[in-house]
Amino acid sequence: MSADAHHHEPGFVGKYIFSMDHKMIAKQFLWLGLVGLAVGGLMAMLMRWNLANPGEAVPLVGNMLFPDSGGVIPPDAYASLFTMHGTIMIFFAITPLLIGCFGNFCIPLMIGARDMVFPLLNMLSFWTAALASVFMFGSIFVPLGGAASGWTAYPTLSTNVGLPGLGMTMWVVAIFLIGTSSIMGAVNYITTVIRLRAPGMGYFDMPLTVWGLWLTAILNALFVPVIAAAMVLLFFDRVFGTQFFAAGSAVVDGTGDPILYQHLFWIFGHPEVYILILPAWGVVSDLLSFFSRKPAYGYKITALGMTAVTVLSAVVYGHHMFSTGLSPLLGQSFMVLTMIISVPAEIFFLNWLHTIWKGRIRMATPMLFSLGVVFVFGLGGLTGLYLASISTDLYLHDTYFVVGHFHLTMAAAAFLGFFAGLYYWFPKFTGRMLNENLGKIHFAGSIITITIVFCGMLLQGWAGMHRRIYDHSVYTYLQHLAPMTNIITHSALTLGFFQLFFVVNFFRSWFAGEKAPENPWQVGTLEWATSNPIPHGNFEHIPVVFRGPHEFNNPDYAHLGRDWVAQWEQLPGDPSPEERIASTHVPAPQAAHS
Amino acid sequence: MTSNGSPAGEDRWTSYLGMVVAVASWGMLFAALLLSYVLLRVQQPVWPPLGSPPLPLGLAVANTAVLLLSSVVLSWGGRKLGRGGREEFHVALQWTIALGIVFLGLQLRLWQATHANGLGLTHIFGGMFYVLTWAHAAHIVAGLGALLWLVPGSRQRTYGPERRARVMMVSLFWHFLDVVWVVMFVAIFVV
C-alpha cells in the first residue's frame, strides 16, 4: 500500500464517522471511553453517597434521578449502580481508552506502519462497540431498570429468577457485542504487529507499549470468546427458557448448574484483568525509561515477564471460586499457580525500580502518573497474595478487601496508566500540549484520594465489611466503621472533583493549547519520526529501524550533544539499512491484499 | 512467518494470518460451549438424562459425511488452484456450496425429527443440543456466504496461484467448521 493510494480526500462521513484511518478510530474510541469514564465515575459517587449517608436524599441530583423515593437511592437502584459502574468502567472505559484508543493510535505509529493491516475490520470494531454502548446505556432506562446482578452476572441473580426485566437481557447483548468488537480489534492488532513492523524492527526492538498491547490482544482473541459463549447460554436461559444455569430445574430431565456459569465467566474473567492492565504496564515500562533518561532496565526480561504473566493468566481462574465448593486438590493447584504469577510480575516491577534508580528524572506529568501506577500497582499486587491463599481468601471473600485490591491493581493502575499515556501522546494526537500545571494538580489530587479510598476499603474489608450491602448501619458489627466510611466517601468525592482539572485541561488544550514541538519529550520511538499533524499514511517514507526504543545517555553517542538517539537514526558505526534488514530478518512490510 | 518471498506471497500470508487468529477465537467460542456440555454432562448419573427421546443417528451420520465430503472437495480444488487449475477450482467451489446447502437441509430435517420426538429447549440435554447445533449452523450460513463471495472472482478465473488469499481464508474457515462439526457429532451422538 503506497502513500499514493490515499490521495483522494474522503468526505465528512468518510473522515469523521465511518473512518478507516487508525488515528481517527483511536479518537472515536477516546471519546466513547471518556463518556464511559464520566458515567461510571458519577455512578461511583452516587454509591459512595449512599454508603456514608444511607437513607438520605442525594443532594442536587437526587430528586431528578430517584423521584419516586424522594431523592433517596432505593436498594434495587443501588444494586444496579454497582453493577453498571463495574460493567461500564471495564468494558466502556478501560477497554475503549487503553485498548481501543491507545491500541489503534500507538501500534501502527510505534512500529512504523501506515495503518492497521485490516482497516475495514478496524472501523467495524469501533461501530460494534458503539452499538454495544447503545444497548448498555439504553438498558438503564427500560422498565424494571438495568442489570443489577453485579458485573459478574452470576446466575441465579442474572437469570429470569433474579432479574426478569429487559434491562438485564440488553446487558447480555451489549457484553456479547463489545466482546465481538474486542475480538475484531485483537485480530487486527496481532496481525499488524507480526506483519507490519518497520524494516529492521525485530520483536525485541518494539517499544514495551506495543508489547503490552500485543499481549492484551492475544488474550482478547483467546478468552473473550469464552464470555461470548457464557452470554449465549445466559441469553438462551433468559429468552428461550433453557435451564443451563438453573439448579434443580427438573429431576427427570437432568438439571442445570449455576456454577457452570462461574467457570465460564472466570476462564474469561481472570485473563480479562490482565487484558485491562497489560497496556498500562507497557506504557509505564516505556515512560519510566523515557523520563529517567535511561534505557529500560532488563528490557527483554520485562517483555518476557509480561509474556509469562500472559501465559499464566490462563491457568489461575479458579482462585475466584475458592468458596464455591471447588475440590481442595483443584483449589490448591490454583493457589500455587496464582502465587507463581507474582514471580514474573515482581521481576518486571523490580525492573521498573531499577530503571528509575539513579536516572536523570524529569518530573513531567506523564512521569508522575507512571510513578503513580508503580505505587498503586505495588499496593494492589501485594494485597493480591492474601486473596491467592485459600485460607485467607475464605475470610476475605466478597468483602471490601477484594474491592480495594482490584481497584488498586486494575482500576486505579489502568486509569493512571491511561492518563500517563494521554498526557504523553496528546501532542501527537492533537498537535498541542496539555497544560503541565493543571496536569500536576490533577495528579496530586488523584493519587492522594485514590490511596485513601482504596486503602480504606482494604481496612474495612479486613474488618469484615461485605462488598454488596446496601446499608451497613443496620449491622451492629459494622457500625463502628461508619467514620471510616465517611472518610472514604469524602475522599471519593474529592477524587471526582479533581478530575475537573483534567476535563478543563483536556478541552482547553484540544482547541487552544500551546502548539507542540515536533518531539516534545525528546524520545526516539517511531511515532516521533513523523510530522505534526500526522499525514494520511503516517510516514512519508517508512523508516528503517537501527536500534531499540530506549537509547538514552549512551556514552558512545555523547558527541551528538543530546542524551537520546532515535530508532530510525543511522549513525556512524551502524550497519547499512540492507545489512540491518538482513540481520533482523524483518523486510519492508506488505499490506494485506486479496 | 516474516519470510522473504515475493510481494504477492507476503500479502497472502498477511491475510491468512489474520484468519488464523480469527479462527482461534472461534475455536475458543465452540470450545467453551463444548466445555459447558461436558460439565453439565458429568454431573448427571446417566446421559442423555432418563426420559430423553432417542436421537436420529442415521441423519447425523449422513450429515457428517456430506460436510466431510465438502471439505475434501474444497481442499482438492484449492490444491489445484495453487498449480493453476482455475477450472477445477471453480467446479470444486460450486460442489462445496451445493454440499453445504445439503448439509443445512439435512440439519433442518434433524431438528424436525428431534422436535417431533419431543426434545425441547427446556430439557437440559435438548437445550445443549440446540445451542451447539444452532451456533454451528449459523456459522455454516456465514461460511456459505463467504463461499458465495468467491464465486464471481472464480467464474472470471481471477483467482490463481499468485492470487488466492481470499480462497485460502474462506477455505480455512470452512475446514474449521467441518472440524467443529465432527467434534460435536462425536460428543453428542457417539460417546
Contacts between the chains, C-beta under 8 A, distances in Angstrom:
chain1	res1	chain2	res2	distance
A	117	B	14	6.0
A	117	B	18	6.6
A	118	B	18	6.0
A	121	B	18	7.9
A	183	B	22	7.5
A	183	B	25	5.0
A	186	B	21	7.2
A	186	B	25	7.4
A	187	B	18	5.4
A	187	B	21	4.8
A	187	B	22	5.0
A	187	B	25	7.2
A	188	B	18	7.5
A	190	B	21	5.1
A	191	B	14	6.6
A	191	B	17	5.2
A	191	B	18	4.4
A	191	B	21	6.2
A	194	B	1	7.0
A	194	B	2	7.7
A	194	B	17	6.3
A	195	B	1	7.9
A	195	B	2	7.6
A	195	B	10	7.9
A	195	B	13	7.7
A	195	B	14	4.5
A	195	B	17	6.5
A	196	B	14	8.0
A	221	B	21	5.5
A	221	B	22	7.9
A	221	B	24	6.1
A	221	B	25	4.9
A	222	B	24	6.5
A	222	B	25	7.0
A	222	B	28	5.4
A	223	B	28	6.9
A	224	B	25	7.4
A	225	B	25	5.0
A	225	B	26	7.0
A	225	B	27	7.9
A	225	B	28	4.0
A	225	B	29	3.9
A	225	B	32	6.5
A	226	B	28	5.9
A	226	B	29	7.6
A	226	B	31	8.0
A	226	B	32	4.3
A	228	B	29	5.7
A	228	B	32	7.8
A	229	B	29	5.4
A	229	B	30	8.0
A	229	B	32	3.5
A	229	B	33	4.9
A	229	B	36	7.0
A	230	B	32	7.1
A	232	B	33	7.3
A	232	B	131	6.7
A	232	B	135	6.8
A	233	B	33	7.6
A	233	B	36	6.2
A	233	B	131	6.6
A	236	B	121	7.4
A	236	B	127	6.7
A	236	B	131	5.9
A	240	B	121	5.2
A	240	B	127	7.9
A	241	B	121	5.9
A	241	B	122	5.3
A	242	B	121	5.2
A	242	B	122	6.6
A	242	B	124	8.0
A	242	B	127	3.6
A	242	B	131	7.3
A	243	B	122	5.9
A	243	B	123	7.9
A	243	B	124	5.7
A	243	B	127	6.3
A	244	B	36	6.9
A	244	B	40	7.0
A	244	B	124	7.3
A	244	B	127	6.2
A	244	B	128	7.4
A	249	B	122	7.9
A	249	B	124	7.3
A	250	B	122	7.5
A	250	B	123	7.6
A	250	B	124	7.4
A	252	B	49	7.1
A	252	B	50	6.1
A	252	B	51	4.9
A	253	B	49	5.3
A	253	B	51	6.5
A	253	B	52	7.4
A	253	B	122	7.5
A	253	B	123	4.6
A	253	B	124	5.7
A	253	B	125	7.3
A	253	B	126	8.0
A	254	B	40	7.5
A	254	B	44	4.8
A	254	B	47	8.0
A	254	B	48	7.9
A	254	B	49	3.4
A	254	B	123	7.7
A	254	B	124	4.2
A	254	B	125	6.4
A	255	B	43	7.7
A	255	B	124	6.4
A	256	B	40	6.8
A	256	B	124	5.9
A	257	B	39	6.9
A	257	B	40	6.2
A	257	B	43	6.1
A	260	B	36	5.8
A	260	B	39	5.2
A	260	B	40	6.4
A	263	B	35	7.6
A	263	B	39	6.6
A	264	B	32	5.9
A	264	B	35	7.5
A	264	B	36	6.6
A	267	B	32	7.2
A	585	B	2	5.8
A	585	B	4	7.7
A	586	B	2	5.8
A	587	B	2	6.9
A	587	B	4	5.6
A	589	B	10	7.6
A	590	B	7	5.4
A	590	B	10	3.7
A	590	B	11	5.3
A	590	B	14	6.6
A	591	B	11	7.0
A	591	B	14	7.2
A	592	B	11	5.9
A	592	B	14	4.4
A	592	B	15	4.6
A	592	B	18	7.0
A	592	B	165	7.4
A	593	B	8	7.8
A	593	B	11	4.0
A	593	B	12	8.0
A	593	B	15	7.2
A	593	B	165	6.5
A	594	B	15	7.2
A	594	B	163	7.2
A	594	B	165	5.2
A	594	B	166	4.7
